[in-house]
Amino acid sequence: MATRGQPAIEPWEQWRAIAWAHEVRRLAQCKMDQVSLPAKDPFAACRKLIQARWATPQRRVKNPNEVIMTDLDEVLLGSKRTDFYHYANGTKARPRGNTLNQVDSVLPSTKMFFDVGPNGVPLWAALRGQITPEDFWEPLVKSGQVTDTLELFLEDMDWQEEGRHAPRRTLIGKRGTKLTDHQMDILSGQIAYQSLVRLPKLPWETLVRALALHMVPVEFRDEQSLEASMVERQTRDLTLSMGDTVLAIALAHQARVYRFNPEFCPKEACEDLRNILEGLIPIWQRWADTYHLGTSIADEIKLLAAPL
């Protein structure tokens, strides 16, 4: 559905709004469940307001001690607002910048969730097919969930270790001392530079191969097809990171953009990626349950896998 003067809401925007609304509710519930909340906590004032709402006779009977969307509307946005109810249903999908900032001021990390994706992994860019260095590669590397097999092709950087803590101030240096702000800035800049300059230039086929190597246990790589290895991995209940899922989705979108041109995405690599995507569907469901992403995205992954 389009609003006046705006294009129709795309499916990925609906998924993002639904997930964001539920993430805000989850974080608020965590704050409410704490035995005590420090007075300096930015959510402290909101907690008191929600507790007052819970104290009413109606709430003592219905949804006691449970944060609901109308609580968020009233406390975070103001009286008579129904935005969170609509975001959670996907009927509204484009909160204003000041709304995102207002919510983030009391529940930090929620804006990054909306702008980038869960755990800082660029899920929304991948689903949109916006696989640019700024929107996709840099956030993926900084999330620490870029597949560590890419180190095979970027030998001078341990991406998993360097990237995992890059945005945080608690990163420990080689001698057990915390890095200074200046060192943190240099490290973050180096990771950003590498992701912007090198990763997007790796051949599509190379990235598919790196992802396949990462997903399939070493002992099953020889004398077995990728599909057979994926089945074996599933039976052993080995888990994958969300970064792998997002990278696979992004590679499938790139193949579509190039119309499966064999010079860009060779047929054998396309088949490998199709098997990867199919193998990700049951694993993806775990993420969907955690972040209220719904079955629609799993259906999208099936569609991406089908023509490869």
URJO-V154799 format. One record per backbone hydrogen bond with DSSP energy under -1.0 kcal/mol. NH is the residue of the N-H (numbers start at 0). CO is the residue of the C=O. Records with the same first field share a line. If there is no record, write none. Layout:
NH=CO + CO
This chain:
5=2
8=0
13=9
14=10
15=11
16=12
17=13
18=14
19=15
20=16
21=17
22=18
23=19
24=20
25=21
26=22
27=23
28=24
29=25
30=26
31=27
32=28
40=37
43=40
46=42
47=43
48=44
49=45
50=46
51=47
52=48
53=49
54=50
55=52
59=55
61=57
65=62
71=67
72=68
73=69
74=70
75=71
76=72
77=72
80=77
85=81
86=82
87=83
90=85
91=85
99=95
100=96
101=97
102=98
103=99
104=100
105=102
106=102
109=106
112=108
113=109
114=110
115=111
116=111
119=116
120=117
122=120
123=115
125=121
126=122
127=123
128=124
129=124
130=128
131=129
135=131
136=131
137=132
139=135
140=136
141=137
142=138
143=140
149=146
150=147
151=148
152=149
156=153
158=156
161=157
162=158
163=159
167=164
172=176
175=172
178=170
183=179
184=180
185=181
186=182
187=183
188=184
189=185
190=186
191=187
192=188
193=189
194=190
195=191
196=192
197=193
198=193
200=197
201=198
206=202
207=203
208=204
209=205
210=206
211=207
212=208
213=209
214=210
215=211
219=216
220=217
228=224
229=225
230=226
231=227
232=228
233=229
234=230
235=231
236=233
237=232
244=240
245=241
246=242
247=243
248=244
249=245
250=246
251=247
252=248
253=249
254=250
255=251
256=252
257=253
258=255
259=254
260=257
263=260
264=260
269=265
270=266
271=267
272=268
273=269
274=270
275=271
276=272
277=273
278=274
279=275
283=279
284=280
285=282
287=283
288=284
289=285
290=286
292=287
298=294
299=295
300=296
301=297
302=298
303=299
304=300
305=301
